[in-house]
Amino acid sequence: MPRDPEENEKINNEIKPEEELPEATTTLEEELAEANKKAEEYLANWQRSQADFLNYKRRTEQERLEFNSYANANLLCAILPVIDDFERALKAIPREYKNNDWVEGVRLVEKKFKTILEGLGVKQIKCLGHPFDPNLHEAIRQEKGKEGIVVEEYLKGYTLNDKLLRASRVAVGNGEAITKKDSHQRGDRGDKGGRVNG
């Protein structure tokens, strides 16, 4: 039975979109690939921005901590001479006054001051009898004694959280042997000359 021309046209119209379908599919696939590429690009940019922000946040926090540490170091450097004065004053007290209550009060104030500084991370540099270290000590002279070893401390040095706050001013041994006369003179000068011993 022959088909009606309208029916043939209807069948032909139905077939045409199917023939066009591969072309439309290709276009859609290209658009999808382009959209995926843009999405990946946006994601990468977002991740980069997030990493940059985290790095910025860390950097500003580090800078803030360094600034505070620097400010604390300046303040502590200004306070260290007060500790030195306390120590000198306590060493200069005449024997007849050493047991007075007010002297004990001054000792307690000095001890409290040192305890507060230790709580802030300030530590005294131990140097007597130790090898000279230019990172921690400032040699101001050489004296008789074991070569390269700190034999006298003129000014105590301090660190703040393991960073140098003030170098110890010291005398370093020159390798000459110490005689009893030298040892006795050194002890006398240490009491009168303001040297720090210990």
Secondary structure, DSSP 8 states (H G I E B T S, - for coil): ----HHHHHHHHHHHHHHHHHHHHHHHHHHHHHHHHHHHHHHHHHHHHHHHHHHHHHHHHHHHHHHHHHHHHHHHHHHHHHHHHHHHHHHHTS-GGGTTSHHHHHHHHHHHHHHHHHHHTTEEE---TTSB--TTTEEEEEEESSSTTBEEEEEE--EEETTEEEE-EEEEEE-S----HHHHHHHHHHHHHS--B--
